[in-house]
Amino acid sequence: MRIVSAKHPLVIIVLAMTMIACSDNSGTPSQAVTHSTVKAMQFKHANGLTLALPDGAFQVEESEAGFRIEPPDAASMRNPLEIEIVLRIDEPPGAWPETKHLGNVVARYRTEVAAGGSGGDEHTLTAWISCSTGYVVVHQFQQLEPPKEPDFSPAWTVLGAAHCEKPTTRN
């Protein structure tokens, strides 16, 4: 990431206005964000799930059906958010009352809040998109003390960066 010095206030204003213009009232990107100047790291699972995430934006660890993702500074956070993205063969069960456009795909999603312990309430976003080989499902979990509200933009970024390719092995 390049840090712009304060002696370039116009650049900072333009960047801030661009960020505001590319989000809706929920604080999440209103469409898939692409930056030709940002170096993307490619992650490909044997099942064909592929992510292209901004370099250094996340720590990514492969799991059995996808990836576990967290912020790079998760070790220093009291309640770090946790993201898991997986490729499923079957459509995710349950009610999916909300939709969100991510570029040219529509994600179905739901949010849930459960009473937590000393760290506050537990907030979960579960969302999915269909792809050529199944369904890409993302879960973001975050525990927050009131009055803080969850920021699900990391999960939307991850889901917007996902696509499916031909698997390299059969699961």
N, C-alpha and C positions, 0 to 999 in steps of 0.2 A: 504494500500500500504506500502511496506517495502522499506525504503531508505537505499541504500548501502553506507557505508562510503567511503571517498576518499582513505583510506588506502588499498582498494581492487581494484586497477586500472584494473587488468585483468578481473574481473567480469564486470566492466563498459564497457570495450572494447567488451567483448563477447555479452553483452546485446545490445549494439549499432549495432554490426554486424548482430545480429539476427533480429533486427527491420528493417535494411536496406534490408536484404535478403528476408523478408516477405512483401516487398512493391514493387510496380511498379513505373514507373516514375511520376505518378500522385500523389504520396504520400498517396495512399490508399492501404489497405491490398489487396494483389493479390488473397487471398483465405480467407475463414472464419478462424479466428484466435481462437484457443482453447488453454487454459492453464490449465493443471490439478492442478496447485498450486494456481490459482486465485479463490477465493470464488465468486461464481455467485449468484446473487439475481434473484429469479424467479418472474415474473409478468404474471398473467393469467387474460385475459379479459373474460367476460361471453360469448362472441361470439366465443371463442376458440383461439384467437390470444395469443400466449405465447412468452415471451422474457426471455432469460437468460443472463443478463448483468453483467459485472464485478462489484462487490460490491463497492459502493462509486463513480463509474465513472460518473453516471448521476443522476439527479433528475427526477423521473418518476411520472406522474400524469395521472390517467385514464380519458379517454374522452368517448364520446358516442359510437364510433366505434373502439377505440384503445387506444393509449397513446400519451401524449405530453411529450417531453423529452428535457431537457436542461442540460448544464454543472453544476456541483455543485457550481461553483463560478459565476453563471449568474448574480446575484444581483450586483456584483462588476464590471461587464464588461460594457463598454460604448455601444457596439453593440453585445450583446450575440447572438449566433446562436440559432435557434429554429428548433426542429425536431418534426414531427408528423408522427406516423405510425398507419395505419388503415387496417382493413380487409374488402375487398369489395367482393360482389358476382360476379359482372360483370368485365370483362377485362377492364382495364383503357383505355379510348378513346384517340385518337390522335396518332401522329407519335412518334416512339421510335427508334431513329436512332442508338443508341449505345447499346452494350452489355458488361457485365462484369461477370466473373466467381466468384462466392462466394462459395467455396468448391465444392459441387457436383450439385449446381443449377446455372442457368444463369439468371442474372438480366437484364432487359431492362430498359434503362434510357435516360433522356435528361437533359441538363442544359440550364438555361436561365439567361440573364443579363438584368436588367432594370435600367434606370437612376434613381438615388436616390436623396435624399436631402443632407443636411449638413453631414450626416453620410456616404456618398459615394454611390456607385452602389449597387443594390440589386441583389444578386446571389442566384439562386434556383436550387437545384437538385431534380428531381422527378424520382423515380426508383420503380420497382415492380418485384415480383417473384410470380409464381403460387404455390398454395398449394392444399391440398386435399379438402378444403372447400371454395376455392375462390382465391383471389389475395391479397397479402400483399403489400401495397403501402406505401413508405416512402417519405416524403418531408423534405428537409433541406433548411432553409432560413437564409441568413447571409448578413448583410450590411457591406461593407468595403470601406474604402477610398483608392484610388489608391496610390501607385502601388501594394498594397496588393492583393493577390489572395486567393480565398476561399479554405478552407480545408474541403472537404466533407467526410473525413475518419470517423467522428462520425456517419454520416448517414449510411455508409457502414457497420460499426460495428453493428449498431442497426439492419439493414436489415439482416445481416449475423447471428444474434442471434435470429431471429424470426422463428417460425414454427406454424403450425395450429394443433389444437386438436379439439375434438368433443365439440361443444358449450354446455354450461351449461343451457342456456336459448335461446329461439328463438327471433330474432330481427325483 
